[in-house]
Amino acid sequence: MKTKRFGLVGRNINYSFSAGYFKSKFKKKGLENYTYTNFDIEDISQLPEILQKTKRLKGLNVTIPYKEQVIPLLDKVSKTAQIIGAVNTIVVSKKRTKGYNTDHYGFKRAIEPLLLPHHKKALILGTGGAAKAIAYALRKMRIEYDFVSRTATDVIYGYEDLTENIFNEYHIIINTTPLGTFPNINEYPPIDYSLFSDRHIAFDLVYNPEETAFLKKAAKNGAVTKNGYDMLVHQAEKAWKVWNKK
């Protein structure tokens, strides 16, 4: 059987979840002719070279920092990925490349079991490609949200703006930044963690380490916490379906 190749495009991705997950999946399914490679690149402009030189490439995952930058390099983008403004899955065929977003699906599946009636508003820490997918998922779940960034604007909170009043209003706090990712495990978003309570959910897209400093500090004040592992599994399974769609 001919080899089918898949891979991950990103920067500094040795730690990546995807390679281990898909290699294990291929082994369980007996897909000996399937391979998965990390394409660790310094600039997204190197993508065309990967597409040109990698024979029998069928699909790619895309991670930080290229989920937004990759869009202009693709032949086509799904309607959902276009609305979100970020791509994390690419289908590669002889005729074209097409971008999709499965992050929003992964997040929705991961957070739904935690939601209670009072979880009506969320704060999204960060404004990158992953944050955009989270915002899309929250809209689909009819949960209001606002973004938080290091630099405040008329429509984005600054970290220093997050007061007790705001925490009393927003009961879901989602970290979409890479702060706290291994090996920088002592980093965390600069918020007042004493404002968390048992009415809050703290959700971290980071999954390595299993419990980030953000989650530890939130849990200490009673918050329900969850890391990004389940989200990654759900988005990976969705990507697998997209790649294998006839």
NORBELWO-V428735 format. One record per helix or strand. SS is the DSSP state (helix for helix, strand for strand). FROM is the first residue (numbers start at 1). TO is the last residue. If there is no record, write none. Layout:
# NORBELWO-V428735
SS,FROM,TO  SS,FROM,TO
This chain:
# NORBELWO-V428735
strand,4,10  helix,17,28  strand,34,40  helix,44,53  strand,57,62  helix,71,73  strand,76,77  helix,79,84  strand,89,92  strand,97,100  helix,103,114  strand,121,125  helix,129,140  strand,144,149  strand,157,158  helix,159,161  helix,164,169  strand,172,175  helix,193,195  strand,201,204  helix,213,220  strand,224,226  helix,229,243
